[in-house]
């Protein structure tokens, strides 16, 4: 494959390794609500983004109303709504279940991206879609039918599905905006997203910290601040910048597949946290998700080898 594709895949792997930490973070902050975790993380995202953007503020003078409106809804879809649902899914249904449901993302993004110019034909992507669908069916069945099914398990599963839908919409719309905005770097688009997300998080902060602060010691708040700062710097600023780079370098039907690495790293972190290995059903689901991505990469590799192949945005 070309150097451009390898750079895109490498950026996707890096983003996945950093993003995988967001699945285990709710476990470290289990005594804080999903609303508090979301508000804290994105307030920190905005606070860290502001001084990094300040020296280059003149570069963004050309951004108009459409671009800022896009940043508002992209921030809601990819950050606020997504993490609220994800944190509830982890706390209600567990790290493994939440991370594997999010692993279904490549199926949705591939299906949507198959209509883009230069995308691999849908018929060549059917094996990938089939494996991805099998993976989500396996993990969904495991979440709803395992052992003593409580209200928490189905709630966690449906919150994970909501997070999946929210981030799928973000992945598609964000990739298309990155193609249009050639003068804005992937890192700067991440920082601008953080600035807008931080402003949106102010709305969450009122109910999260004034009316739902709970009974926490000083040490608990220090742990909370350290957790949200870590997520802001590594998962949000650095992870999002790497993802934006991958979105620019890869066709949508392939960049969506890179979310597999978030799933794999999240599973690794989750199993380490829980001190266990995967169950038989989780193992089968992981195999299906991996097969989904590998077959998709193979389809794009074959298309790239053809003289007429084209990549969106080139």
N, C-alpha and C positions, 0 to 999 in steps of 0.2 A: 504494500500500500504506500501512498505518497507520504512525504514528510508532514504535510498539512493534516492528513488523517491521523498520523501517529501523535502529533502534538495535541490534536483534539481529544484523542482517547486518553492521553496522559493527563490532560487537564480534567477530564471527566473522572478519572481514577482519584486524583487529588481531591476534587470536590467531594466525591463519595466518602473518602476517608475522614474528611472533616465533618461532613454532614451526619455521618453515622453517630457522632457523639450526641446529637439532639434526641436520639431515642433513649439513651441511658440517662440523660440529664434529669428527666422527671423523677427517676429513682433516687438520685442524689438529693433532690429537693421535694421529696414526697410529702413533707409536712407543709408545703406551700401549694396553693391551688393552681390549676392550669392557667387561670386568668392572671395570677400574680407572676407566674413564670413567663408567660407571654409578654405581659406589660414590661417586666423588668428587662427581659432580653432585648426587646426592641427599643426601649428607652436608651439602653446602653449602646445599641447599634447606632442610633441617631447621634448620641453624644460623642462617640468615637469618630463617626463620619464627618461631623461638622468641622473640626480643626484640620482634617486631612483634605477637605474640599476647599477651605478658605483660600489657600495660596493660588488656586486655579479657578477661582470663581468667574473670571472674565471669559473663560472658555465656554461657559454655559449660558452666556447672554443670548445666544441664538436660539436657545430652546424656547419654543412657544407654548401656547395653551394646550395644544394636542399632546405634546411631549409630557408636560406636567400632569395632565389628566391621566395619561397612560401610567405614569409613575404612581399615581394614587391608587388606581385599581390593581396594578401589578403588586404593589406593596400589600394590599389587602389579601389578594389571592395567594401570593407566594409566601407571605410572612404571617400576618395577623390571623386570618381565618385558618390557615394551614396549621400553625403551631398550636392554636387553641384546641383544635380537633385532635391533633397528634398527641399533645400532652394528656388529654382526657383518655385517648385510646390506650396509651401506655399505662396510665395509672389504673384503668379499669380492666384492660385485657392482657397486659403484659408486653414486654419488649419484642419478643419473637413474633407474636401475632401481628402487632402493629407494623413491624418492619417488613414482614412478608406480604402483607396486604399492599403496602406502598410499592412492593416489587411488581405489582400489576401495572404500574405506570407506563412501562415501555409498550404495553399492548395498546393503551389508549393513545399515546402520542404517536406511535407508529401508524395506527389506523388513520389518525387525522393528517399526519404528515405525508401519507402516501399519495395525497392529491397535489402536493407541491411539485413545481417544475423540477425535473431532474431526479425525482425520487425513484427508488426501485419499484417496479410494478407490484401491485398488491398481491398478485398470485405467487410471487417469489417470497413474499413475507408471510404467507399463510402458515407455514410451519412454526415460525416465531410466534404468531398470534395464538396458535393452538397450544403450544407449550406454556405460554403465559397464562392462558385461560385455565389450563389444567392446574397450574400452581395455585391460582387464587381459589379455585374450587376446593382443592385439598386443604388449604389452610383455613378457609371459611368453615368447612365441615368440622375440622379439628377444634376450632374455637367454639362452635355452637354445640357440639356433641360430646366434648371431652368430660369425663368424670362427672362431678356434680356441677351442672350448669347453673350459675347464679345470674341474677340480673346484670351483674357487672360485666360478664363475659360478652353477651350480645351487645351491650352498650359500647364496650370497647371496640368491638368489630365494626359496628356501624359508624362510630366516630372515625375509625381508620379509613373506611370507605369514603366518608366526607372529606377527609384530608387528601385522599387520593384524587378525588375529583377537582378539588380546589387547586392542587399543585399541578395537575395535568393542564388545566386552563392556563395557569401561569407559564408553564414550560413552553407551550405553543405560542402564546401572545408575546412573551419576552423574547423568544428567538426571532420572531418576525420584526420586532422593534429594533433589535440589534443589527439586523440586516439593513434596515433603513438608515440607522444613525451611524454611518461609517466614521464620522468625525469624533465620536465619543468612545473612549476606550472601554474595554470590558470592566476594568477596575473602577473607572469613574462612574459608569452606569450602576455598579454595585453600591458605590458610596452615595450616589443620588437617591437610589432606592432606600438606602439606610436613613438618609435625612428625612424623606417623606414618611417612612415607616415609624421613625421616632416621633414625628408630629402626631401620627395616628395613634400611637401608643399612649399619648397623653390622655386620650379619651378613656382608655382602659384603666389608666392608673388611678382615677378617682374611685370607682367601685372596688378596684383590686386592693388598694392600700388604705383607703379611708374607712370603708365600710366592711372590708373583709380581711383586715390585717391579722386577726387571730392573736393567740398568745405565744409569742416567740421571744426567746432570750437574745441577748446581744450577739452571742456566738452563732445563733441561727441566722441572724441577719447578715453577719460577716460571711458565712458560708453561702448565703443566697447571693450576695454581691459578687463574690468570687465566681460563682457559677454563671451568672448572667454576663459578667465581663468576659469570661472564657468563651461563652457561646457567641457573644457579639463580635469578638476579634477573630476567632477561628472559624466558627460555623457560618457566620453572616458575612463579614467583610471579606475574609480570605476565600471561604468556600464559594460564595456567590460570584466573586471575581473569576475564579477558575471555571465555574459553570458557564458564565457569560462567554468566556474565551472558547470553551468547547462548543457552545451554541453557535458561535460565529464560524468556527472551522469545520463543523460537521453538518451534513444534511439533517433535517429535523427527524427523519425516520431512524437515523443512527444516534444522534445526540440524546434522544429520549431513552435509548437503551443504556446509556451510561449511568442511569439511576440505579442500575443493578449493583454498582459498587457501594452506593449508600446502603442498600439492603444487606449486602454481604458484610460490610464493616459493622453495621448496626447489629447484625446477628452475632458476630464475633464478640463485640462488646457486651451484648446482652447475655450470651452464654457464659462469658467470664464473670459477669456480675452475679448471675444466678448459680454459678458453680456447677454447671451441668452441660451435657451435650444435647444435640437435637433429638427429638423423638423421631420415630419412623415416618410419621406423616410430615413433620417439618423437613426431614431429610429429602423425602420425595418432592416436596414443594420447592426446596432449594434447587434440586436437580432440574426440575421443570423450568424454573426461572433462568438458570444458567443456560440451559438448552435454548431458551427463547432468545437470549442475547446473542449467543454464538451463531445461531442460524440466521439472525438478522445481519450480523457483521459479514457473514459469508455471502449473503445476497448482495450487499453493497460492494463487497470486494469484487465480485464477478462483474457487477455493473461498471465499476471504476476501470476494470481491465479492458472494457470495450472502448473503442475510439470515440464513440458518440456520447459517452457518459458525461453528465453535467452535475455539478453540485450547486444547490441553491445559494445565491449570494455571490457566486464567483463572477 
